[in-house]
Amino acid sequence: MRLGLSITGVLGVLLIAKNRGLIAKVKPIMESLISQANFRISHQLYEEVLQTANELD
């Protein structure tokens, strides 16, 4: 935290948006980021985000 600001990454923003009911699912947005925006994420982090979002099959 610097200057009273907290830093949140893209995946954190997606999780917050889902928790607030702004988006229904995180997975399709992550898939779009990976396929269309060349967003890179480890398999482990991908699974952790889905688990946190309760979207792990």
mmCIF file of the N, C-alpha and C atoms, coordinates in Angstrom:
data_MODEL
# 
_entry.id   MODEL 
# 
loop_
_atom_site.group_PDB 
_atom_site.id 
_atom_site.type_symbol 
_atom_site.label_atom_id 
_atom_site.label_alt_id 
_atom_site.label_comp_id 
_atom_site.label_asym_id 
_atom_site.label_entity_id 
_atom_site.label_seq_id 
_atom_site.pdbx_PDB_ins_code 
_atom_site.Cartn_x 
_atom_site.Cartn_y 
_atom_site.Cartn_z 
_atom_site.occupancy 
_atom_site.B_iso_or_equiv 
_atom_site.pdbx_formal_charge 
_atom_site.auth_seq_id 
_atom_site.auth_comp_id 
_atom_site.auth_asym_id 
_atom_site.auth_atom_id 
_atom_site.pdbx_PDB_model_num 
ATOM 1   N N  . MET A 1 1  ? 0.852   -1.167  0.000   1.00 0.00 ? 1  MET A N  1 
ATOM 2   C CA . MET A 1 1  ? 0.000   0.000   0.000   1.00 0.00 ? 1  MET A CA 1 
ATOM 3   C C  . MET A 1 1  ? 0.902   1.235   0.000   1.00 0.00 ? 1  MET A C  1 
ATOM 4   N N  . ARG A 1 2  ? 0.731   2.060   -0.991  1.00 0.00 ? 2  ARG A N  1 
ATOM 5   C CA . ARG A 1 2  ? 1.531   3.274   -1.095  1.00 0.00 ? 2  ARG A CA 1 
ATOM 6   C C  . ARG A 1 2  ? 0.592   4.451   -1.332  1.00 0.00 ? 2  ARG A C  1 
ATOM 7   N N  . LEU A 1 3  ? 0.840   5.535   -0.652  1.00 0.00 ? 3  LEU A N  1 
ATOM 8   C CA . LEU A 1 3  ? -0.009  6.728   -0.762  1.00 0.00 ? 3  LEU A CA 1 
ATOM 9   C C  . LEU A 1 3  ? -1.467  6.421   -0.427  1.00 0.00 ? 3  LEU A C  1 
ATOM 10  N N  . GLY A 1 4  ? -1.676  5.422   0.409   1.00 0.00 ? 4  GLY A N  1 
ATOM 11  C CA . GLY A 1 4  ? -3.027  5.060   0.794   1.00 0.00 ? 4  GLY A CA 1 
ATOM 12  C C  . GLY A 1 4  ? -3.795  4.291   -0.262  1.00 0.00 ? 4  GLY A C  1 
ATOM 13  N N  . LEU A 1 5  ? -3.097  3.830   -1.296  1.00 0.00 ? 5  LEU A N  1 
ATOM 14  C CA . LEU A 1 5  ? -3.747  3.086   -2.377  1.00 0.00 ? 5  LEU A CA 1 
ATOM 15  C C  . LEU A 1 5  ? -3.351  1.621   -2.312  1.00 0.00 ? 5  LEU A C  1 
ATOM 16  N N  . SER A 1 6  ? -4.299  0.747   -2.535  1.00 0.00 ? 6  SER A N  1 
ATOM 17  C CA . SER A 1 6  ? -3.965  -0.668  -2.635  1.00 0.00 ? 6  SER A CA 1 
ATOM 18  C C  . SER A 1 6  ? -3.952  -1.053  -4.108  1.00 0.00 ? 6  SER A C  1 
ATOM 19  N N  . ILE A 1 7  ? -3.090  -1.987  -4.439  1.00 0.00 ? 7  ILE A N  1 
ATOM 20  C CA . ILE A 1 7  ? -2.947  -2.412  -5.829  1.00 0.00 ? 7  ILE A CA 1 
ATOM 21  C C  . ILE A 1 7  ? -3.651  -3.750  -6.007  1.00 0.00 ? 7  ILE A C  1 
ATOM 22  N N  . THR A 1 8  ? -4.472  -3.842  -7.035  1.00 0.00 ? 8  THR A N  1 
ATOM 23  C CA . THR A 1 8  ? -5.178  -5.073  -7.355  1.00 0.00 ? 8  THR A CA 1 
ATOM 24  C C  . THR A 1 8  ? -4.951  -5.385  -8.819  1.00 0.00 ? 8  THR A C  1 
ATOM 25  N N  . GLY A 1 9  ? -4.574  -6.622  -9.104  1.00 0.00 ? 9  GLY A N  1 
ATOM 26  C CA . GLY A 1 9  ? -4.340  -7.037  -10.483 1.00 0.00 ? 9  GLY A CA 1 
ATOM 27  C C  . GLY A 1 9  ? -5.633  -7.375  -11.208 1.00 0.00 ? 9  GLY A C  1 
ATOM 28  N N  . VAL A 1 10 ? -5.494  -7.729  -12.459 1.00 0.00 ? 10 VAL A N  1 
ATOM 29  C CA . VAL A 1 10 ? -6.648  -8.042  -13.311 1.00 0.00 ? 10 VAL A CA 1 
ATOM 30  C C  . VAL A 1 10 ? -7.480  -9.173  -12.719 1.00 0.00 ? 10 VAL A C  1 
ATOM 31  N N  . LEU A 1 11 ? -6.823  -10.227 -12.281 1.00 0.00 ? 11 LEU A N  1 
ATOM 32  C CA . LEU A 1 11 ? -7.566  -11.368 -11.747 1.00 0.00 ? 11 LEU A CA 1 
ATOM 33  C C  . LEU A 1 11 ? -8.278  -11.007 -10.447 1.00 0.00 ? 11 LEU A C  1 
ATOM 34  N N  . GLY A 1 12 ? -7.649  -10.185 -9.634  1.00 0.00 ? 12 GLY A N  1 
ATOM 35  C CA . GLY A 1 12 ? -8.295  -9.709  -8.411  1.00 0.00 ? 12 GLY A CA 1 
ATOM 36  C C  . GLY A 1 12 ? -9.518  -8.870  -8.709  1.00 0.00 ? 12 GLY A C  1 
ATOM 37  N N  . VAL A 1 13 ? -9.423  -8.034  -9.734  1.00 0.00 ? 13 VAL A N  1 
ATOM 38  C CA . VAL A 1 13 ? -10.566 -7.209  -10.141 1.00 0.00 ? 13 VAL A CA 1 
ATOM 39  C C  . VAL A 1 13 ? -11.711 -8.100  -10.616 1.00 0.00 ? 13 VAL A C  1 
ATOM 40  N N  . LEU A 1 14 ? -11.388 -9.154  -11.362 1.00 0.00 ? 14 LEU A N  1 
ATOM 41  C CA . LEU A 1 14 ? -12.434 -10.083 -11.818 1.00 0.00 ? 14 LEU A CA 1 
ATOM 42  C C  . LEU A 1 14 ? -13.122 -10.758 -10.632 1.00 0.00 ? 14 LEU A C  1 
ATOM 43  N N  . LEU A 1 15 ? -12.346 -11.182 -9.647  1.00 0.00 ? 15 LEU A N  1 
ATOM 44  C CA . LEU A 1 15 ? -12.939 -11.823 -8.470  1.00 0.00 ? 15 LEU A CA 1 
ATOM 45  C C  . LEU A 1 15 ? -13.814 -10.849 -7.684  1.00 0.00 ? 15 LEU A C  1 
ATOM 46  N N  . ILE A 1 16 ? -13.373 -9.621  -7.548  1.00 0.00 ? 16 ILE A N  1 
ATOM 47  C CA . ILE A 1 16 ? -14.178 -8.601  -6.861  1.00 0.00 ? 16 ILE A CA 1 
ATOM 48  C C  . ILE A 1 16 ? -15.471 -8.351  -7.630  1.00 0.00 ? 16 ILE A C  1 
ATOM 49  N N  . ALA A 1 17 ? -15.370 -8.254  -8.945  1.00 0.00 ? 17 ALA A N  1 
ATOM 50  C CA . ALA A 1 17 ? -16.558 -8.015  -9.774  1.00 0.00 ? 17 ALA A CA 1 
ATOM 51  C C  . ALA A 1 17 ? -17.566 -9.149  -9.618  1.00 0.00 ? 17 ALA A C  1 
ATOM 52  N N  . LYS A 1 18 ? -17.085 -10.384 -9.565  1.00 0.00 ? 18 LYS A N  1 
ATOM 53  C CA . LYS A 1 18 ? -18.005 -11.512 -9.385  1.00 0.00 ? 18 LYS A CA 1 
ATOM 54  C C  . LYS A 1 18 ? -18.646 -11.459 -8.003  1.00 0.00 ? 18 LYS A C  1 
ATOM 55  N N  . ASN A 1 19 ? -17.847 -11.193 -6.986  1.00 0.00 ? 19 ASN A N  1 
ATOM 56  C CA . ASN A 1 19 ? -18.384 -11.121 -5.620  1.00 0.00 ? 19 ASN A CA 1 
ATOM 57  C C  . ASN A 1 19 ? -19.430 -10.027 -5.467  1.00 0.00 ? 19 ASN A C  1 
ATOM 58  N N  . ARG A 1 20 ? -19.303 -8.967  -6.239  1.00 0.00 ? 20 ARG A N  1 
ATOM 59  C CA . ARG A 1 20 ? -20.269 -7.857  -6.176  1.00 0.00 ? 20 ARG A CA 1 
ATOM 60  C C  . ARG A 1 20 ? -21.445 -8.044  -7.128  1.00 0.00 ? 20 ARG A C  1 
ATOM 61  N N  . GLY A 1 21 ? -21.453 -9.146  -7.863  1.00 0.00 ? 21 GLY A N  1 
ATOM 62  C CA . GLY A 1 21 ? -22.551 -9.426  -8.778  1.00 0.00 ? 21 GLY A CA 1 
ATOM 63  C C  . GLY A 1 21 ? -22.483 -8.658  -10.082 1.00 0.00 ? 21 GLY A C  1 
ATOM 64  N N  . LEU A 1 22 ? -21.318 -8.109  -10.404 1.00 0.00 ? 22 LEU A N  1 
ATOM 65  C CA . LEU A 1 22 ? -21.171 -7.341  -11.646 1.00 0.00 ? 22 LEU A CA 1 
ATOM 66  C C  . LEU A 1 22 ? -20.948 -8.246  -12.853 1.00 0.00 ? 22 LEU A C  1 
ATOM 67  N N  . ILE A 1 23 ? -20.387 -9.415  -12.612 1.00 0.00 ? 23 ILE A N  1 
ATOM 68  C CA . ILE A 1 23 ? -20.226 -10.421 -13.665 1.00 0.00 ? 23 ILE A CA 1 
ATOM 69  C C  . ILE A 1 23 ? -20.698 -11.755 -13.107 1.00 0.00 ? 23 ILE A C  1 
ATOM 70  N N  . ALA A 1 24 ? -21.176 -12.623 -13.986 1.00 0.00 ? 24 ALA A N  1 
ATOM 71  C CA . ALA A 1 24 ? -21.680 -13.920 -13.540 1.00 0.00 ? 24 ALA A CA 1 
ATOM 72  C C  . ALA A 1 24 ? -20.561 -14.934 -13.360 1.00 0.00 ? 24 ALA A C  1 
ATOM 73  N N  . LYS A 1 25 ? -19.577 -14.898 -14.263 1.00 0.00 ? 25 LYS A N  1 
ATOM 74  C CA . LYS A 1 25 ? -18.496 -15.882 -14.233 1.00 0.00 ? 25 LYS A CA 1 
ATOM 75  C C  . LYS A 1 25 ? -17.163 -15.237 -14.577 1.00 0.00 ? 25 LYS A C  1 
ATOM 76  N N  . VAL A 1 26 ? -16.118 -15.733 -13.936 1.00 0.00 ? 26 VAL A N  1 
ATOM 77  C CA . VAL A 1 26 ? -14.755 -15.268 -14.168 1.00 0.00 ? 26 VAL A CA 1 
ATOM 78  C C  . VAL A 1 26 ? -14.117 -16.028 -15.331 1.00 0.00 ? 26 VAL A C  1 
ATOM 79  N N  . LYS A 1 27 ? -14.405 -17.322 -15.432 1.00 0.00 ? 27 LYS A N  1 
ATOM 80  C CA . LYS A 1 27 ? -13.728 -18.194 -16.397 1.00 0.00 ? 27 LYS A CA 1 
ATOM 81  C C  . LYS A 1 27 ? -13.813 -17.700 -17.841 1.00 0.00 ? 27 LYS A C  1 
ATOM 82  N N  . PRO A 1 28 ? -14.981 -17.343 -18.370 1.00 0.00 ? 28 PRO A N  1 
ATOM 83  C CA . PRO A 1 28 ? -15.016 -16.910 -19.771 1.00 0.00 ? 28 PRO A CA 1 
ATOM 84  C C  . PRO A 1 28 ? -14.213 -15.637 -20.028 1.00 0.00 ? 28 PRO A C  1 
ATOM 85  N N  . ILE A 1 29 ? -14.140 -14.773 -19.042 1.00 0.00 ? 29 ILE A N  1 
ATOM 86  C CA . ILE A 1 29 ? -13.360 -13.544 -19.205 1.00 0.00 ? 29 ILE A CA 1 
ATOM 87  C C  . ILE A 1 29 ? -11.873 -13.872 -19.191 1.00 0.00 ? 29 ILE A C  1 
ATOM 88  N N  . MET A 1 30 ? -11.460 -14.772 -18.291 1.00 0.00 ? 30 MET A N  1 
ATOM 89  C CA . MET A 1 30 ? -10.060 -15.191 -18.288 1.00 0.00 ? 30 MET A CA 1 
ATOM 90  C C  . MET A 1 30 ? -9.701  -15.861 -19.611 1.00 0.00 ? 30 MET A C  1 
ATOM 91  N N  . GLU A 1 31 ? -10.595 -16.699 -20.120 1.00 0.00 ? 31 GLU A N  1 
ATOM 92  C CA . GLU A 1 31 ? -10.342 -17.372 -21.401 1.00 0.00 ? 31 GLU A CA 1 
ATOM 93  C C  . GLU A 1 31 ? -10.189 -16.355 -22.529 1.00 0.00 ? 31 GLU A C  1 
ATOM 94  N N  . SER A 1 32 ? -11.009 -15.326 -22.539 1.00 0.00 ? 32 SER A N  1 
ATOM 95  C CA . SER A 1 32 ? -10.895 -14.272 -23.557 1.00 0.00 ? 32 SER A CA 1 
ATOM 96  C C  . SER A 1 32 ? -9.577  -13.523 -23.424 1.00 0.00 ? 32 SER A C  1 
ATOM 97  N N  . LEU A 1 33 ? -9.184  -13.219 -22.204 1.00 0.00 ? 33 LEU A N  1 
ATOM 98  C CA . LEU A 1 33 ? -7.908  -12.537 -21.984 1.00 0.00 ? 33 LEU A CA 1 
ATOM 99  C C  . LEU A 1 33 ? -6.743  -13.377 -22.503 1.00 0.00 ? 33 LEU A C  1 
ATOM 100 N N  . ILE A 1 34 ? -6.789  -14.673 -22.247 1.00 0.00 ? 34 ILE A N  1 
ATOM 101 C CA . ILE A 1 34 ? -5.715  -15.570 -22.674 1.00 0.00 ? 34 ILE A CA 1 
ATOM 102 C C  . ILE A 1 34 ? -5.680  -15.696 -24.193 1.00 0.00 ? 34 ILE A C  1 
ATOM 103 N N  . SER A 1 35 ? -6.836  -15.897 -24.808 1.00 0.00 ? 35 SER A N  1 
ATOM 104 C CA . SER A 1 35 ? -6.864  -16.157 -26.254 1.00 0.00 ? 35 SER A CA 1 
ATOM 105 C C  . SER A 1 35 ? -6.790  -14.898 -27.112 1.00 0.00 ? 35 SER A C  1 
ATOM 106 N N  . GLN A 1 36 ? -7.338  -13.794 -26.639 1.00 0.00 ? 36 GLN A N  1 
ATOM 107 C CA . GLN A 1 36 ? -7.419  -12.598 -27.479 1.00 0.00 ? 36 GLN A CA 1 
ATOM 108 C C  . GLN A 1 36 ? -6.424  -11.504 -27.100 1.00 0.00 ? 36 GLN A C  1 
ATOM 109 N N  . ALA A 1 37 ? -6.017  -11.467 -25.841 1.00 0.00 ? 37 ALA A N  1 
ATOM 110 C CA . ALA A 1 37 ? -5.136  -10.382 -25.402 1.00 0.00 ? 37 ALA A CA 1 
ATOM 111 C C  . ALA A 1 37 ? -3.744  -10.882 -25.028 1.00 0.00 ? 37 ALA A C  1 
ATOM 112 N N  . ASN A 1 38 ? -3.479  -12.159 -25.335 1.00 0.00 ? 38 ASN A N  1 
ATOM 113 C CA . ASN A 1 38 ? -2.173  -12.756 -25.034 1.00 0.00 ? 38 ASN A CA 1 
ATOM 114 C C  . ASN A 1 38 ? -1.824  -12.630 -23.546 1.00 0.00 ? 38 ASN A C  1 
ATOM 115 N N  . PHE A 1 39 ? -2.852  -12.710 -22.705 1.00 0.00 ? 39 PHE A N  1 
ATOM 116 C CA . PHE A 1 39 ? -2.671  -12.667 -21.251 1.00 0.00 ? 39 PHE A CA 1 
ATOM 117 C C  . PHE A 1 39 ? -2.030  -13.974 -20.819 1.00 0.00 ? 39 PHE A C  1 
ATOM 118 N N  . ARG A 1 40 ? -0.975  -13.890 -20.047 1.00 0.00 ? 40 ARG A N  1 
ATOM 119 C CA . ARG A 1 40 ? -0.259  -15.094 -19.616 1.00 0.00 ? 40 ARG A CA 1 
ATOM 120 C C  . ARG A 1 40 ? -0.507  -15.340 -18.137 1.00 0.00 ? 40 ARG A C  1 
ATOM 121 N N  . ILE A 1 41 ? -0.790  -16.593 -17.838 1.00 0.00 ? 41 ILE A N  1 
ATOM 122 C CA . ILE A 1 41 ? -1.087  -16.989 -16.463 1.00 0.00 ? 41 ILE A CA 1 
ATOM 123 C C  . ILE A 1 41 ? -0.648  -18.441 -16.290 1.00 0.00 ? 41 ILE A C  1 
ATOM 124 N N  . SER A 1 42 ? -0.075  -18.756 -15.150 1.00 0.00 ? 42 SER A N  1 
ATOM 125 C CA . SER A 1 42 ? 0.333   -20.139 -14.905 1.00 0.00 ? 42 SER A CA 1 
ATOM 126 C C  . SER A 1 42 ? -0.911  -20.996 -14.694 1.00 0.00 ? 42 SER A C  1 
ATOM 127 N N  . HIS A 1 43 ? -0.759  -22.279 -14.965 1.00 0.00 ? 43 HIS A N  1 
ATOM 128 C CA . HIS A 1 43 ? -1.874  -23.204 -14.776 1.00 0.00 ? 43 HIS A CA 1 
ATOM 129 C C  . HIS A 1 43 ? -2.306  -23.211 -13.306 1.00 0.00 ? 43 HIS A C  1 
ATOM 130 N N  . GLN A 1 44 ? -1.329  -23.155 -12.405 1.00 0.00 ? 44 GLN A N  1 
ATOM 131 C CA . GLN A 1 44 ? -1.633  -23.162 -10.974 1.00 0.00 ? 44 GLN A CA 1 
ATOM 132 C C  . GLN A 1 44 ? -2.463  -21.944 -10.572 1.00 0.00 ? 44 GLN A C  1 
ATOM 133 N N  . LEU A 1 45 ? -2.078  -20.760 -11.037 1.00 0.00 ? 45 LEU A N  1 
ATOM 134 C CA . LEU A 1 45 ? -2.826  -19.548 -10.701 1.00 0.00 ? 45 LEU A CA 1 
ATOM 135 C C  . LEU A 1 45 ? -4.216  -19.587 -11.332 1.00 0.00 ? 45 LEU A C  1 
ATOM 136 N N  . TYR A 1 46 ? -4.311  -20.073 -12.567 1.00 0.00 ? 46 TYR A N  1 
ATOM 137 C CA . TYR A 1 46 ? -5.592  -20.224 -13.258 1.00 0.00 ? 46 TYR A CA 1 
ATOM 138 C C  . TYR A 1 46 ? -6.543  -21.067 -12.402 1.00 0.00 ? 46 TYR A C  1 
ATOM 139 N N  . GLU A 1 47 ? -6.043  -22.211 -11.926 1.00 0.00 ? 47 GLU A N  1 
ATOM 140 C CA . GLU A 1 47 ? -6.858  -23.105 -11.097 1.00 0.00 ? 47 GLU A CA 1 
ATOM 141 C C  . GLU A 1 47 ? -7.232  -22.440 -9.771  1.00 0.00 ? 47 GLU A C  1 
ATOM 142 N N  . GLU A 1 48 ? -6.301  -21.711 -9.166  1.00 0.00 ? 48 GLU A N  1 
ATOM 143 C CA . GLU A 1 48 ? -6.574  -21.041 -7.891  1.00 0.00 ? 48 GLU A CA 1 
ATOM 144 C C  . GLU A 1 48 ? -7.656  -19.977 -8.035  1.00 0.00 ? 48 GLU A C  1 
ATOM 145 N N  . VAL A 1 49 ? -7.613  -19.232 -9.125  1.00 0.00 ? 49 VAL A N  1 
ATOM 146 C CA . VAL A 1 49 ? -8.630  -18.201 -9.358  1.00 0.00 ? 49 VAL A CA 1 
ATOM 147 C C  . VAL A 1 49 ? -9.993  -18.857 -9.547  1.00 0.00 ? 49 VAL A C  1 
ATOM 148 N N  . LEU A 1 50 ? -10.045 -19.925 -10.342 1.00 0.00 ? 50 LEU A N  1 
ATOM 149 C CA . LEU A 1 50 ? -11.318 -20.622 -10.542 1.00 0.00 ? 50 LEU A CA 1 
ATOM 150 C C  . LEU A 1 50 ? -11.840 -21.210 -9.238  1.00 0.00 ? 50 LEU A C  1 
ATOM 151 N N  . GLN A 1 51 ? -10.947 -21.738 -8.419  1.00 0.00 ? 51 GLN A N  1 
ATOM 152 C CA . GLN A 1 51 ? -11.368 -22.290 -7.132  1.00 0.00 ? 51 GLN A CA 1 
ATOM 153 C C  . GLN A 1 51 ? -11.920 -21.181 -6.232  1.00 0.00 ? 51 GLN A C  1 
ATOM 154 N N  . THR A 1 52 ? -11.246 -20.055 -6.195  1.00 0.00 ? 52 THR A N  1 
ATOM 155 C CA . THR A 1 52 ? -11.705 -18.922 -5.388  1.00 0.00 ? 52 THR A CA 1 
ATOM 156 C C  . THR A 1 52 ? -13.067 -18.429 -5.859  1.00 0.00 ? 52 THR A C  1 
ATOM 157 N N  . ALA A 1 53 ? -13.287 -18.491 -7.180  1.00 0.00 ? 53 ALA A N  1 
ATOM 158 C CA . ALA A 1 53 ? -14.547 -18.034 -7.765  1.00 0.00 ? 53 ALA A CA 1 
ATOM 159 C C  . ALA A 1 53 ? -15.628 -19.120 -7.731  1.00 0.00 ? 53 ALA A C  1 
ATOM 160 N N  . ASN A 1 54 ? -15.305 -20.273 -7.149  1.00 0.00 ? 54 ASN A N  1 
ATOM 161 C CA . ASN A 1 54 ? -16.228 -21.422 -7.120  1.00 0.00 ? 54 ASN A CA 1 
ATOM 162 C C  . ASN A 1 54 ? -16.648 -21.846 -8.517  1.00 0.00 ? 54 ASN A C  1 
ATOM 163 N N  . GLU A 1 55 ? -15.688 -21.852 -9.445  1.00 0.00 ? 55 GLU A N  1 
ATOM 164 C CA . GLU A 1 55 ? -15.966 -22.248 -10.821 1.00 0.00 ? 55 GLU A CA 1 
ATOM 165 C C  . GLU A 1 55 ? -15.108 -23.429 -11.262 1.00 0.00 ? 55 GLU A C  1 
ATOM 166 N N  . LEU A 1 56 ? -14.462 -24.082 -10.323 1.00 0.00 ? 56 LEU A N  1 
ATOM 167 C CA . LEU A 1 56 ? -13.613 -25.221 -10.656 1.00 0.00 ? 56 LEU A CA 1 
ATOM 168 C C  . LEU A 1 56 ? -14.493 -26.445 -10.847 1.00 0.00 ? 56 LEU A C  1 
ATOM 169 N N  . ASP A 1 57 ? -14.369 -27.065 -12.010 1.00 0.00 ? 57 ASP A N  1 
ATOM 170 C CA . ASP A 1 57 ? -15.203 -28.248 -12.316 1.00 0.00 ? 57 ASP A CA 1 
ATOM 171 C C  . ASP A 1 57 ? -14.670 -29.490 -11.661 1.00 0.00 ? 57 ASP A C  1 
# 
